[in-house]
Amino acid sequence: MRAALLILLGLVIGVIGTAQVMSTLAARNPMPKAVMHTMSYHTSELKQAMKSQACDAAKIQPHLLRLQSTATDIVPTFGIADQGFADAANKLQASLQQAVASAPASCAALAAALKPVGEACQDCHQKYR
């Protein structure tokens, strides 16, 4: 009986210790998650504008600019020393630069501008997520 209680106590302490370690490891660098959340927010705002057919250039341009700005933080934030990752991030930045330069003023133009951006995101997420 005593041995069973000691084994059970050891398991409980092990589970609590593991949970604490996992929590600490997950909280050590929130920046990569923040960058992805910021990009997701601006992308969803642009998609919502297309869905509601409210693709006014003055409304969508700030979201495109924030996406372009945030995309420059990907490589230094994630710290992945892989040339493929850097190339994927550069592809995304180039796609966003073209989207901003095209200054889409209609939903069709915005959809066309965002297509290469979405493809660049998808390619990177398939390899590195």
N, C-alpha and C positions, 0 to 999 in steps of 0.2 A: 504494500500500500504506500509506504513511504517513497519507494523508488518511482512509482507511478506519479505521485505528486511532484517529485523533483523533475521528472521528465516533462510533465505538463507545465510546470513553472519555467523550465528552460525554453520550451517552445513559445510560451507567451512572451518572455523577455526577448527571444530571437525575433519574433514578429514585430514587436514594438521597436526594437533596434533597427530592423530593416526598414520599417516605415519612416523612421527619423532620417536615416541615411538617404533614402530615396527622395525625401522631401528636400533635404539640403542640396543634393545634386541637381534637382530640378530647378531650384531657385538661384543657382549660382550666376547665370547670365540671362537676364530677361530680354536683352536687346534683340536677338534674332527673332523671337516671337513677336516683339513689338513692331519690328519692321514689316513682318508678314501681315500682322493685324492692320497696320496703317495702309498697306497696299490693298488689302482686302476691302477695307472700308471705302477707299476712293473708287475702286473698281465696282463695288456694289452700287455706289451712288451713280456712277455712269450707266450701269445696266438699268438701274431704276429710272433714270432719265429717258433711256431708250424705250423702256416698257411703257412709260406714261406719255411718250411722244412729246417730251419737253426738253428738246435738245438745243436749247438756246446757247449760243457760243459763249456768252458771258457767264452762264451757269456751269458749263462743262469744262471750260478752259482751266479754272483753278484746280479742278480734280486731276486733269491731265498733267498740269505743272507739278502738283504734289507727288503724283506717281513717278514722274521723271526724276524729281529730286530725291525721293526715297529710294529709288532703284540704285542710285549711286552709293548707297550705304550697304548694299547687300554683301559685296565681297569683303570689305573690312569688318563688318559685323559678324559674319559667320566664321571667318577665319579659316576657311577650307582651302588648303594649299594644293588645289587640283586645277590644272589648266582647263579641263573641261568645264568645271564650275565657273571659272572666270570667263570663259568664252560664252557660256549660257547667260551669265549676268550682262556681259557686253552686248549680246544679241537683244536682250530685253531693253537695255538702255538705248540702243539704236532704234528699236521699234517705237519706243516711247518718244524719242526725239523726232522721229518722222510723224508720229501722231500729233505732237504739239505743233510742229511746223506746218502741218496740213490745215490746222485750225478748223476742224469740222464744224459746220454751222447747221447741219441737218442730222437726223437720226441715221439715215443711210450712210452718210459720210463718217459719222462716229463709229458705226458698226464696222465699216471698212477699215478705219484707222485702228480699231481695237483688235481686229482679227489677228494680225501678226503679234500683237502684245500677248494675247491669250495663248497663242501657239508657243511663244517663248516661255511663258510661265509653265505651261503644261509639260514641255520638254524637260525643263529643269526639275519640276516636281516628280516626274517619272524616274529620273535618275538619282536625285539626291534627297528625296523626302523620306 
